[in-house]
Amino acid sequence: MALRAALILSSLLLAACGSSQYLISTQNGTMITAYSKPELDKKTGMMEYKDADGRRVSINKDQVVQIVER
């Protein structure tokens, strides 16, 4: 019983901690999964987001066709 409760609790915590994923489609047809909401850096013209490893990644906004939340 305690093991079952622990599994349920940990599942709920993981679900609550998860943030939305975003799909970024590019001019060349590549689909990129972003693990944070892509944001435009107006100074550089780059869209910045976090990848699966939590690193900040950027792509030129002119290469982005569409961003969709999953």
C-alpha positions as CSV (number, residue, x, y, z in Angstrom):
1,M,0.0,0.0,0.0
2,A,2.8,2.4,0.9
3,L,4.7,1.6,-2.3
4,R,1.5,2.3,-4.4
5,A,1.0,5.6,-2.6
6,A,4.6,6.6,-3.2
7,L,4.4,5.7,-6.9
8,I,1.2,7.7,-7.3
9,L,2.7,10.7,-5.5
10,S,5.9,10.6,-7.5
11,S,3.9,10.4,-10.8
12,L,1.9,13.5,-9.8
13,L,5.0,15.4,-8.9
14,L,6.6,14.6,-12.2
15,A,3.5,15.7,-14.1
16,A,3.3,18.9,-12.2
17,C,7.0,19.7,-12.8
18,G,6.8,19.1,-16.5
19,S,6.5,22.2,-18.7
20,S,5.0,22.4,-22.1
21,Q,6.9,21.4,-25.2
22,Y,6.9,23.4,-28.4
23,L,7.4,22.2,-31.9
24,I,9.4,24.6,-34.1
25,S,9.1,24.0,-37.9
26,T,11.9,25.6,-40.0
27,Q,12.2,26.8,-43.6
28,N,14.1,23.6,-44.5
29,G,11.4,21.3,-43.1
30,T,13.2,20.4,-39.8
31,M,11.0,19.9,-36.7
32,I,12.7,21.0,-33.5
33,T,11.3,20.1,-30.0
34,A,11.8,23.0,-27.6
35,Y,11.4,22.3,-23.8
36,S,10.7,26.0,-23.0
37,K,8.7,28.6,-24.8
38,P,10.8,30.1,-27.6
39,E,11.4,33.8,-27.0
40,L,12.7,36.4,-29.5
41,D,15.9,38.2,-28.6
42,K,15.1,41.5,-30.3
43,K,18.8,42.6,-30.2
44,T,20.1,39.5,-32.1
45,G,17.0,38.5,-34.1
46,M,17.3,35.0,-32.7
47,M,14.6,32.7,-31.2
48,E,16.0,31.2,-27.9
49,Y,14.7,28.1,-26.2
50,K,15.9,25.1,-24.1
51,D,16.7,21.8,-25.6
52,A,16.1,18.3,-24.0
53,D,19.4,18.7,-22.0
54,G,18.3,22.1,-20.6
55,R,20.8,24.0,-22.7
56,R,19.9,27.4,-24.2
57,V,19.8,27.1,-28.0
58,S,19.0,29.8,-30.6
59,I,17.9,29.8,-34.2
60,N,17.5,32.7,-36.5
61,K,13.9,34.0,-36.5
62,D,13.9,34.1,-40.3
63,Q,14.3,30.3,-40.4
64,V,11.2,29.7,-38.2
65,V,8.0,29.0,-40.1
66,Q,5.7,28.1,-37.2
67,I,5.8,27.4,-33.4
68,V,3.2,25.1,-31.9
69,E,2.6,24.2,-28.3
70,R,2.3,20.4,-27.6
